Amino acid sequence: MVLEVAILDVKIGEEENFEKAFKVAQKIISNMDGYVSHSLQKCIENNSRYLLTVNWETLEDHTVGFRESKEY
């Protein structure tokens, strides 16, 4: 299993819009081949920072299957 970790800094004041958009995006991610699970956590020290973790079966599922997909 491969763990993808992304720190996402959102423009201040756009947090609510980001969270709404992520609800759509997570449906796309979770339907990709090799997807296992994901988590989005909001930072308590910086209200506009999020930590996204995604578990993939293989590195290629992330780098090729997802990153090279038309959905991405």
N, C-alpha and C positions, 0 to 999 in steps of 0.2 A: 504494500500500500504506500502511496505517496501523499504527503501532506503539503498542500499549497497554502501559503500564508501571505496575506496582503493587508497592508496598512492603508486605509482609505481616508484621506483628508478631504472633507467636503467644505465648500465655501460656507462661511458663517452665515446663518440665516436660511440655508438651503437644506438643513437636516431633514425636515419633514418631507420635502420633495424627494430627497434621496431615498428615504425609507419607503416611500410609495413606489418609486421606480424599482427598488430592489425586490419588492414583492413580485413584480413581473419578471425581473431578471432571474430570480431564484428558480422559477418554474422552468426557464430555459436551461439553466445549469443542471438542474436535477433530472432532466430528460436526456442528458448526453450519455453516450456509451462510456462505461468505466466510472461513472459517478457513484460514489458511495454515500457521502453525507456532507453537510456543511453547517456552519454556524456564523452568525453575524453578531458581534458584540459591540456595544457603544462604550467608548472610553468615559469613565467618570471624571477624569481630570481635565479632559479636553472635549467639550460637548460636540465638536464637529469632527471627531476622529472615530473611526470604526476599525475593528479587526475582523477580517473575513478569513475563515479557514475552510478549505475544501479538501476532502479525502477522495482520492482517485485510486482506481485499481492499479494503474501503471503510469509512469511518467508520460508515455506517449498518449494516453487518454487525455491528459491535460494539454501537453504541448502541441500535439497534432490534431487529435480528435476534437478538442474544444477550441483551442486558439486558432486553428485553421478552418473552423466551421463558418458557414455563412451567418449563423446566429450570433457569433461573437462580433 
